[in-house]
Amino acid sequence: SDPPEQYLCTVAGAVEVVIKLIWDEKDPPFMPHAAVLQTIVWTLVCSLDGVMWAGITWSSLGRVQTLSRLAALNVLKVQLVDLNLVEALVRLLNQWTQEQGLLVLEETLLCLLHLLTLEEGRWRMYLSGVYRPFRSIVLGDEGASPLARERAVLCSWLLFEWQVSKLEEMDAQVKTLMESIEESERSR
């Protein structure tokens, strides 16, 4: 059976503290269990929905500070993307206001930058409509910091560059398909 919510929250909270205080991305002291990752992502979603879970009202800041460090580890990226972290982070960008603080915005963008290294992360960002909040941040709407704007530009550029390469691949495939269709029609 699944562990109770309070237990998961306690373990996830302890993991978050360790990650914030002594985490070393080059040599992490441990790898969080899948249930802990799921709990951290779930509590981010709870913070976005404004709902209590396990008797706690969650803040986005603590979640994204932890997740941006975890997302830097290649071994955890697929798992985090599979937990719909990209979609939650894009929701956070869409909901972000200056009252939440610049650190929330900067850490969210850092997390997205880490996840952009995965093909699936790019697809999910592209499909989530992330360009609207990126544009808003780049233009400095809502008082985005220079660091947030720089990260949004980098995310946008990397995503755009990936889209162009996908279009070039598709173009080559279409040309090959058209050539084979033309060849088969000529041989009739």
N, C-alpha and C positions, 0 to 999 in steps of 0.2 A: 504494500500500500504506500501511497505518497506521504511524505512527511507533512505534518501540519504547517499551516501558513506561518505561525509565529516562529517555529523552528527555522524555516527557510529564511525568514526575514532576519533572524538573529545571526545565522551563519553568513548570509549575504552582507549584512551590516558589518560584521567582523572582517570579512574579506575586503569590503570597501575601505575600511580604516587602514588595513595593512597596505593595500594598493596605494592609498594616498600618502602614507608615511614612509614606506621603505621599498616601494616597487622599483625594480631595476629591469627595464625593457630588454637589456642585453642578456641578463641572467636572472630571470624571474625566480623568486624563492619557491613558487608552486604554480600549478595550473588550476584555476577554479573548476569545480565540478560543473557538469552541464546544468544541473538543477539550480546552481547558484547563478550562472549566467542568465538562465531563463528568468529567475527571480529579479535580477537587476534590470533586465530589459522590461519585464512586466511592471515593475514599480515605476519605470520611466513612463510607460503608457498610462499608468494610474495617475501620475502627476499631470500628464497632458489632458486626461479626461476629468481631472479635478475630483477623483473619487478616493475614498479611503480603502486601504487593503490591509488586512491583518491589524486593524485598529489604528493605522498610521496614515497621516496625510503626507504624501511624498513630495519632495521638491525635485525639480529637474536638475539643479546644479550638481548635487551629490552624485546623481546617476551619470551625467555626462562626463564629469571629472573622472570617474572610475572607468566608464566605457571607452573614453578616448585613450586611456592607457592600455586597456585590454585589446582594443582594436589595432594597436600598433604591432601586436604579435601575430605573425603569419599563421601560426598554428590555431588561432582562435577566430580568425576572420570569417571563414566559411560558416562556422557555428553561429556567429553573431548575425551574419546576413540571413541565415536560415531562420533565426528567431525574429525576423522582420525588423531588425534594428534600423535599417536604412529608412524604411517607411516611417518609423517613429521619429527619427531625427529630422526628416523632412517636415513632418507635422510640427515638430518643435520650432523649426525655422519659420514656418507659416504663422505660428502662434506667438512668436517671440515679441516682447515689448521691452522697452528700455527699463521698466520697473523690475524685470527679471534679472537684470545685470548683464554687463558686457561679457563677463566670464562664461556665462551659459552659452552665449552665441559663439564665442571663440572656441570653446571646447567642443561644441556641436560640430562646427566646421572642421576642426582638427580630426574628429572621429570620422566624418565623411571623407576627408582626404585619405585616411588610412584605408577605408573600405573601397575607395576608388581603384585600388590596386587589383581588385578582383573583378573578373568579367561579370559575374552575377551582381556584384555591388553596383557596377556601372549600369547594367540593364535596369535594375530596380530604381536607381536614381533617375534615370532617363524617363521611365514609365510613371514616376511619382509626380512629375511636373515641377521638379526642383528649380527650374530656371526662373520662375517667378520670384521666389524668395531670394535666390542668388542676385537677381537684377536689383531688387529692393536694397539688399545689403551693399552691393557695389556702388549704388547711387548714394549711399549714406542715409537712406530713409531711416526713420526711427532712431537716429543717433548711433549707427554702427561705428565701431572703433576702426582705426586704420588697420589693425591686425585682422579684424573680422573681414574687412573689405578685401585685404590682400588674400586671405584664405578663400573667400568666395570667388575671387577672380581666378585663382589657381584651380579650384574645383570646377568652375565653369569651363576653363580652358582645357583641362584634362578630359572632361566629359565631351566637349565639342570635338577635340582631336580624335577621341575614340569613335564618335559618331561618323566623322569623315572617313576614318579607316573602314568602318562597317559599310558605308556607302560605296567606297571603292571596291571592297570585296564583292558586294552585291552586283555592282556594275560589271565586274569581270565575269561573274557567274552568268549574268544575263547575256553578255556578249557571246560567251561560249554556247549557251543554250540557243541563241538566235542563229549562230553559225551552224550548229548541228541541225536545226530546223530547216535552214536554207539548203544545206547539203542533202538532207533527206528528200526535199522537194525537187532538187535538181536530178536526183537519181531515179525518180519515178519515170 
